[in-house]
Amino acid sequence: MATEAKANKPKKEKKKGRFVQYVREVTSEVKKLSWPTKKELASYTLAVLAFILLMAVIIYACDFVFGQGMTLLAGL
């Protein structure tokens, strides 16, 4: 008899209930977040852009140096 009761419940209903619970939990967690102010966001963005620029310069310099070295080695 117990298996008949379980068989009567559609699986989609269970999945829908789980999804709704998931969305509610996510919503409650997002409300707990502390979002940065516009000033903080601008500061963080500038820091990231400066780091990217610095890394691009370092990679370019390494590429240039190794390229010149390979050119000199190829000329031997």
C-alpha positions in Angstrom: 0.0 0.0 0.0 2.8 2.4 0.8 4.3 2.0 -2.7 0.9 2.8 -4.2 0.7 6.1 -2.4 4.2 7.1 -3.6 3.4 6.0 -7.1 0.4 8.3 -7.2 2.4 11.5 -6.7 3.8 12.8 -9.9 7.6 13.4 -10.0 7.1 16.9 -11.6 5.3 18.1 -8.5 8.3 17.1 -6.3 10.7 18.8 -8.6 8.6 21.9 -8.8 8.5 22.1 -5.0 12.3 21.7 -4.8 12.8 24.4 -7.3 10.6 26.8 -5.5 12.3 26.1 -2.2 15.7 26.7 -4.0 14.6 30.0 -5.4 13.3 31.1 -1.9 16.6 30.2 -0.3 18.7 32.0 -2.9 16.5 35.1 -2.5 17.0 35.1 1.2 20.7 34.7 0.9 21.0 37.5 -1.7 19.2 39.8 0.8 22.0 39.1 3.3 24.7 40.4 1.0 26.3 43.7 1.5 26.7 45.4 -1.9 29.6 47.9 -2.5 28.8 51.6 -2.8 29.4 53.4 -6.1 32.6 54.9 -4.8 33.9 51.4 -3.7 32.9 49.9 -7.0 34.7 52.6 -8.9 37.8 52.1 -6.8 37.7 48.3 -7.2 37.2 48.7 -11.0 40.2 51.0 -11.3 42.4 48.7 -9.3 41.4 45.7 -11.6 42.0 47.8 -14.7 45.4 49.0 -13.4 46.4 45.4 -12.6 45.4 44.2 -16.1 47.4 47.1 -17.7 50.4 46.2 -15.6 50.3 42.5 -16.5 49.8 43.4 -20.2 53.0 45.5 -20.1 55.0 42.8 -18.3 53.8 40.1 -20.8 54.6 42.4 -23.7 58.1 43.1 -22.3 58.8 39.4 -21.8 57.6 38.6 -25.3 59.7 41.3 -26.8 62.8 40.2 -24.9 62.4 36.5 -25.7 61.6 37.4 -29.3 64.8 39.4 -29.6 66.7 36.6 -28.0 65.3 34.0 -30.4 66.2 36.3 -33.3 69.8 36.6 -32.1 70.0 32.8 -31.6 68.6 32.2 -35.1 71.3 34.5 -36.6 74.1 32.3 -35.2 
